[in-house]
Amino acid sequence: MINGLPFKSKSFLSGFLVLFLMLSACTRMILNSRATHARELKVFEKDDQKVVYIGTTHLAKPSFFKEVRQQVDSLRNEGFVFIKEGVSIKEGTSDKEVDTLRRKLRQLIGLTIGDYSNKENKSLPKLYTSGDYIMQTDSLLGLNSTDKRVDLTYNEMIAAHEEKYGEIILTECDWKTDLFDKYDCRDGNAYNQSFYVVDILRTDLIVDYVLNTEAKKVAVIYGAGHFKWFYPDLIKNGYEYKNEKLNFR
């Protein structure tokens, strides 16, 4: 349960200020992303439903996003509906609460999330802001406001973590370090414990959506790191899997 609501649900909150969240699994992929990743369609079929998973990464070369967009455009022409990621702040959250949530999330993952190509964000590894990579956006991927965002809010992520592991205690170092300064605080009780809320719970959301949607053609445009959990869950639910190679001109 999160804030008194069943975690697995077909209803998802909307109308939030969207900020993209770096997946811990995606962190390892940023500097390995190649346009050829987009040439592999991960396809699942069950009865008359077809599900396509396109793995993305938050920072990549322009060529990577170009090929993903080509595939998204192609699938849209075939009548697919799209679900996408995007962590947000719950509407109505006060500025003070937002600041606390962001500091707690920073303690969990070890950096401040947002635009990972932002040179002003000193909490990011220097390679991220080298200028060689650009930040993923909906428009770069060919997605739009009509596509379904299936993700958690900051509020839900912190609530879920604290329900499972206890309250995240912000230390003096957390409070004194500006959100965009280099982050060297290692004295918190939740540092580097983001796996549960960042990876597992968010994957549960997209699996739940796929299993309950009435759509016959579904394209999941999500961090590539989630696939390792998405795949076995769909197989357990009777889906057959195959890879399809794409040829772009």
Secondary structure as GFF3:
##gff-version 3
##sequence-region A 1 249
A	DSSP	beta_strand	17	18	.	.	.	ID=ss1
A	DSSP	alpha_helix	24	27	.	.	.	ID=ss2
A	DSSP	three_ten_helix	30	32	.	.	.	ID=ss3
A	DSSP	three_ten_helix	35	39	.	.	.	ID=ss4
A	DSSP	beta_strand	40	46	.	.	.	ID=ss5
A	DSSP	beta_strand	49	56	.	.	.	ID=ss6
A	DSSP	beta_strand	59	60	.	.	.	ID=ss7
A	DSSP	alpha_helix	62	77	.	.	.	ID=ss8
A	DSSP	beta_strand	81	84	.	.	.	ID=ss9
A	DSSP	beta_strand	88	89	.	.	.	ID=ss10
A	DSSP	alpha_helix	95	109	.	.	.	ID=ss11
A	DSSP	three_ten_helix	126	129	.	.	.	ID=ss12
A	DSSP	beta_strand	134	135	.	.	.	ID=ss13
A	DSSP	alpha_helix	138	141	.	.	.	ID=ss14
A	DSSP	beta_strand	148	149	.	.	.	ID=ss15
A	DSSP	alpha_helix	154	165	.	.	.	ID=ss16
A	DSSP	alpha_helix	172	176	.	.	.	ID=ss17
A	DSSP	pi_helix	195	201	.	.	.	ID=ss18
A	DSSP	alpha_helix	202	212	.	.	.	ID=ss19
A	DSSP	beta_strand	217	223	.	.	.	ID=ss20
A	DSSP	three_ten_helix	224	226	.	.	.	ID=ss21
A	DSSP	alpha_helix	227	236	.	.	.	ID=ss22
A	DSSP	beta_strand	240	245	.	.	.	ID=ss23
###
